[in-house]
């Protein structure tokens, strides 16, 4: 008879150790966000904050009503928390935070992640620059300037951000809550004879050595993000060893003076083009539409690298030798003939062409890996999970998944696209959990 894996009890199990999971752990470790009574440069928001009073714990505040006084790119509660933590940041002001972090009752919890604290940031190619300045990448309690001495906020390399999040776990004494492993299953707890802890969930998986683990808990927080699984084209030959779906994996194998095919029109594809050009590689760039929706929101003065690539995509090889754009093309297959490697492409007019290349990198976005639960239970529609249109269906006042009581979703799973906005859903979830446990 197969021996059952012993179950450990935790009040809360957090799935995912990226920025959202780390901040959730920070809250549950006993840090309560408290309004310190400071003034906000936005008059409407400043007026709305008058109802709080200095020293008010945000867990007890009506943040949803206050969030009606803000607007921006993200969820209302995420934008509100960002404005409280970084007042005036959008207009270039460097003002002190309106939030203090007071000691609070800690909850027994565990944070499960595949890699080191920081999640997806450890898988991004290290030299890639962040879209946001460094101070927008920081989490409460540990300023980025304290981690890395600099002359002010600026775009930083992904490798530096990854190290910051790892150090954040150490600095905030969160390592005791971290567990390396992969969650395979989250299911309701159904042992009616064991009601000592009023358990709601069982979370099962394997650690990095393959050993099984099992937790029973009152609450589950989903913070696993939407970047686990790269999207694929689904064409013949895509599984060949010289076809990559990760810029980091691609660059690890990249040698200079090669011919590279890049598929995609987003920022990751632009990073790949830039990296190949730096190494003097011949670039064949396949994309459907050269107009990137982010082009208008990323100012050319701060993001000259991306605007240069978008210019290349529109102008083409006439001005940029060694760069060959394939506008409106689709990939039919990848194949080998002897030692030679090819990509078969189809133009919009139906013409088919085979292009000889050495390596391929496909960068067409990614989606969440939610194999541990049913997508239908999360309120997701068919198609890829992403923060901009197919995020987990939650109650915005609590971050609780509507179809799964006592289960919460935060971060990009809840529609929060940027690190600066992730604190909102986590604060709402923590407020609900603490209220339940009182």
Secondary structure, DSSP 8 states (H G I E B T S, - for coil): ------EEEEEEEEE--SHHHHHHHHHHTTEEEEE-----SSHHHHHHHTTT-TTEEGGGS-HHHHHTT--SSS-HHHHHHHHHHSTTGGGT-----SEEEEE-----EEEEESSSTTGGGGTS-TT-EEEEEGGGT--TTS-HHHHS--SS--EEEHHHHHHHHHHHHHHTT-GGGEEEEEEEEEEE---TT--SS---EEEEEEETTS-EEEEEEEEEEE---S-SEE-----BTTTSTTEES-HHHHHHH--SS-EEEEE--SHHHHHHHHHHHHTT-EEEEEES-S--TTTTTS-TTT-HHHHHHHHHHHH-TTTSTTEEEEET-EEEEEEEETTEEEEEEE-TTS-EEEEEESEEEE-S-EE---TTS-GGGGT--SS--BTTTB---EETTTTEETTSTTEEE-GGGGT--SGGGTHHHHHHHHHHHHHHH-
